[in-house]
């Protein structure tokens, strides 16, 4: 296939970093066929930056200003739905794309057996655009073994364990859009989209960094190697409520797959894995308060393999035995 490529970008008070990102898109070796930008009520002059860019860009730019703030998920849903290209690439407002990003994406979709979606690695930068030590995939603990599994058709089993796809590094075929929308308001758009796409077919995996992904100092959760203190704080914050909320989100994914089962080639596998994920998360949410009472239940789930298929292995086992969170 020779894809037409649309970029779906959402902005909100991003004036500090927006010019660099827009410039990197305009400098692509393979220019986009269109850019759809939905601004969510910025008050920092982002709209003026976008309007000026639209006048000078060597491709069509469609700019939508939201009258009411929609929030990130709804705004991305809007931007995606307005795209007309056969391939949709997602873009954040504060990253920087390398000039060959869209060229690499196009090459992946021009293969005879084109994937349903493509993802790539990224370099990490800070607020001052300085390169950090980690790559994006390293920060997600998405190592070579899981990368190979992902590329060999095992995306569902990786994603049911943990999210490794960041929207800013992903592009997908528009023909699957009808299966993805609407996105429930309590979901992060890239997690919802990537999991459902994995139920549609294989992903293309580009192991090299195609962009610089910005990590902000104010981020509570995000890419970058966590300190021991940060890991401890994260462990304390991911308690029963977190697990039940995650189980609820997977119930919503299950309902969409069940509703459109005939349209998802890997629906049966996805539904089976989601049931097991929900059961595992509910197990972790319902552990008794006393550590002694936890041990038999944790051991049973260890034998079942749940901690390795649906959580982070020994790290999760240790957390549940000790009981780092408060009920």
N, C-alpha and C positions, 0 to 999 in steps of 0.2 A: 504494500500500500504506500502511496505517496500522501502523507498526512498534511492537512492544513492544521496549523497549531495555534490554538488560542491560549492566552495567559489569563488566568483569573486571579486578580489581586484585590486584597481588602486593605483599607487604610483607616487609621484612627489616630490622630495627633502624632503622626510620624514624621513631622517636618525635619527633624534633626538628621535622620538617616535616609529619608525618601529620595533625595536627589541622587545619591550614589547608586541606589538600587535601580532607579529608572534609567540612569546612564548606562549601567551594566546590561540592561535589557536592550537598549538602543544600540549597543556595541556588539551584539551577538553576530557570529559568523553566519548563522542561519537565522534571519530575522523572523519574529512571529508574524502570523498573518493578521492577528488582531490582539489587542490587549483590552480586557474589560476590568475597569477599576471601580469598586464600590466603596465610597467613603462613608463612614458611620457617624457623621456629625462632628468632624474635627473642628477645633477652635484655634488651631495654632498656625494656620496658613497652609496646611497640606493641600487644600482645594486649589489654591493659587498655583502651587508648584505643579500639580497634576494638569491644570488647565494650560499652563505654559508648555509643559511637556507634550500635551496632545496636539498643540499647534505645530510643533517642530518635528514630531516623530515621523519616521519614514514608513509607517504602517498605521492602520486604523486604530484609534484609541476611543473607546466608549466609556464615558465617565458618568457615573450615577452618584448623586449626593442623596443620602438617606435623610428624610425629614425627621424621622424618629430613630433613635439608636436601636439597632437590632441585636447587637452583641456579635461576637466573633463567629459562632456557628451559623446563625441565621444569615449573617452578611456573606459568608463564604457560599452558603447555599444559593443565595441570590446571584452572586457573581458567576458561579458555575452554571447555573441555569440559563444565563444570558449568553454564554459562549456558543459560537456557531461552528468552530473548527471540529474536525474529526478526532483531534487529540487535545486534551485540556491539561495544561501545566499549571500547577498552583504556585502562588508567589506570596511571600510575606513582604512587608513594607521596609524592613530594616536589614535585609541581607545584601549580599553582593554576588552576582552570578559571574562565573568565569565565561569567557567569550565563546567557548565551544560547547556550552551546556545544551542548547537547543539542537545543535548539530548532532551531538551524541544521542539525544533523545529521538531525533528523527531517524537516525540509523537503526536504532533498536526497533522502531515500529515499521521499518521498511523490510524487515526480515519476512521470509515466506510464512513462517509460523509466528506471526506478530503476537506479542504478549498482550494481556488485557491492560497491564500497567507496567510502569518502569519506576525504579527508585535508584538513588545514587547515594554515595557517601558525601560528606562535606567537611571542610576545614572549619574549626571553631575560631571565632574572633570575639574580642571584648567590646565594651562600649566605645573604646578609642580605636577600634579597628586593628588592634594588635593580635597577631596569631597566637592562639593558645596551644598548649602541648598536645591536647587530645584531638582526634577526629570524632565526628558525630557518632559513628557506629561504635567506636570504642567506648564512648560515654554511655551508650545504651547496653553495653555488654553483648553487642551483636558481633560475635567473633567469626573467624573464617569457617568454622564448622557449621554454624547456623546460616551463614551466608550461602554456603554450598547447598544446604538443605532447602533454603528459600528458593534459590535459582533452579533447583531440580524438582520443583512442584510441591514442596513441602511448606509453602507459605502459611497455610492454615494452622499447622501444628506449631509453628513459631509464634504466630500472632495470638493464638489462644493462650500461650504462656505469658508473653509480654509484648507490648507495643514497640515496634522498632521502625515504623514508617512515620517520618515527619512530612507533613503536607508539602512543605517548601521544597522537598527533594523528589516529589512524586509527579508523574504525569500518567494519564489514563485515557482509554478510548471512550469517546462520548456516547457510543452506542449502548453502553451499560448504565447511562445516567438514570434512565427510568427505573432501574432497580435500586438506586442509591437514595433517591429523594422521595419524600422529605426526610430530613435528618432530625431525630428527636432532640429537643432543646437541651436535654441534660447530657448530651454526648459532645465530645470533642470531634470536630468534623473529620480529621484525618484518620482517627482510629476507626470510626464508623465506616468510612469509605474504603479504607485498606482491607478491613476484614471482609466486607461484602464482595469486593473485587477478587479477593483470594478464593471466594466460593464460585467465582465465574471462570477462572482459568489461571494460567501461570503468570508470574511476574518476570520482567526482565530486571536483572541486577547488574548495575554498573558500579564496580568496586572502587573506582577512582573518585576523588572529590570533584564535584562539578560546580561548587559554589562555596562561599563563606557564610556560615550560619552564625548569627550574632547571639552571644550569650550575655544577658544583662546582669549586672551586679544585684539587681533587685529581685531576680527570679528566685522563687522559693523552690520550684521544681523545674528542672530543665537539664540540658546536656552539660557535660563537664564532669570531671572526676570529683566525687564527693569526699569531703574530709571525714575522719572518723566521727567527729562530733555531729556533722550533718547526717551521716548514716544513722546514728543513734536517734537523732531527732525525727528523722523520717520513719524509723521503726516504731517510735512511740506514736506517731500521728496516724499510722496505718493500722487502726484497730478494727473492732467489730463493725462499726458504722461504715467504714471505708469498704470492707469486704461485702457487706450487704448492698451498698450502693453499686458496687461493681457487678455483683450478681444481678441486680435489677437491670443494669445496662445490657448485660448479656442476654437477659430475658427478652429485651426489646429487639436485639439482633436476631434471636431465635424466632420471634414472632414474624419479622420481615421475611426470613428465609422460609418459614413454614407457609406464609401467605403466598409467596411467589416460588414455591419449591420447584415447579416445572421449568422455571427460567434460570435457575442456578445449577450448572452442571455438577458442582461438588456439594450440593445441598445436603445429601445424606451424611457425608463425612463431617461437614460443618455442624450439623445439628447434633450429631453424636458427641463431637468434641465440646460443644457448648454445654450440653447436659453435664458432662464430667467436670467442666470448669466451674459451673454454678454449684455443683455438689461440693467441690473442693473449697470454694470460697465460703460457702455456708458452713462447712466443717470448721474453717478457721474462725468464723464469726461466732460460732456457738461453743467454743472451748470453755471449759469451766474456769472459774476464777483461781482456784487453788492449783499450784503447779503440780502437786502430786497427782491430782485427778486428771490433769492434762495428758500425762505421759502415755497411758494406754491408748488414748485416742490418737495422739500424734504418731505412736508406733504403728497403729493400724493404717493410717494414711501413708506412712513411709513405705510399708509393705505394698500398698496399692500403687505406689509410684507417683501419687498425686503431687507431692512436693517438687518433683523433678519435671513433671509434664506441665504443671499449671502454676508453679511458683518458682522461687529461686533456690531450690535444693537445700543444702545444709544450712545456708543462711536463714531460710524461712523456718526450718526445723528448730534451729536454736532459738529464734525469736518466739516461736510458739511454746517451746518448753519452758523458757524463762518467763514469758508473759510480760513483755516490755510495755504493752499498752494498758491503759486504764479502761475498765468497763463502765 
